[in-house]
Amino acid sequence: MFFRGKKSCHVAKDRLKVLILSDRMGCSPDLLKMLKKDIISSVSRYISVDQEHVDFRVSQKPPVITAYLPLKEAAQRFHM
Amino acid sequence: MSEVIVITSGKGGVGKTTTAANLGAGLAMADKKTVMVDTDIGLRNLDVVIGLENRIVYNLVDVIEGNCRLKQALIRDKRYTNLFLLPAAQTRDKSSVEPEQMVKLCDDLRKEFDYVLLDCPAGIEQGFKNAIAGADRALVVTTPEVSAIRDADRIIGLLEANEMTRVHIIINRIRPDMVKNGDMMSVEDVEEILAIPMIGVVPDDEDIVISTNRGETVAGQDSLSGRAFQNISRRLMGEEVPYLDIQGKKRFWNRLFRK
């Protein structure tokens, strides 16, 4: 229990985020995973995305999906 | 300027009834004439939590069906003279009441009281629909657990779909020691996930169990949970109250949980 690495509150939060997203959208967590993957890969074809920090949200009213896709290149350009 | 507030959660056992009882006591202590309505028809509990179970003669369904006058069904609290309970019927079921009848009841109660607190049953069926029908605002009680938060999100969606615009969350049974160790989601985590403004945090507290055993409320007592509930009552009345520093009570908490 003590050496599992990730703290249980982070595991809970990650699971909840996926669960709530799929509940709100009315689709399965698997489908959601595929959708996320597709969005990231299509954007990545044009510009490189910092995949570690990608975040998806769905508001309930009005129902809107928001994808937060931080860009790698822009960050680098900024530091040049 | 009276207000009808529904206390709901989706999931059962997260503390709706305890919250209703303690907010009722908190508002009554602030000289607000308050009525707590148990809308959990068939599974009434608010009466026993506040120790009024032996005084019930008439109930909510009797009022709605016209078997008695509203005032005959209201039970005055033992401690606070401006706190009243309208108990649920125990031998009926949720379908004995329609949302329109609840709206009418809430409007009748508005004339008499400053605050009407509706203790909502668990679930999202008829009982929930009845409870939210006449309310101006909603308090969604959750605990920092995945199941409770998931259900709270579902409830928030349903409230929004029913044009309820004033929705706040109460995070109940938080354990600062576990949050500190990374084994319980923090207040910030829950707020981030639900994306709804919070109106209060109630620490997990042995005093709640002890008070409920006795049929008393913790609001007004010198315990962390008692102060937390009293603060929420004040925020309901529009006061700006700083949040309790539950982490600051580290020694107190360590003493409680060191076994």
Interface residues (C-beta under 8 A of the other chain):
Chain A: K7 S8 C9 H10 A12 K13 R15 L16 K17 L19 I20 D23 R24 R57 S59 Q60 K61
Chain B: E145 V146 I149 R150 D153 R154 I156 G157 E160 A161 V179 N181 G182 D183 M184 M185 S186 D189 I193 A195
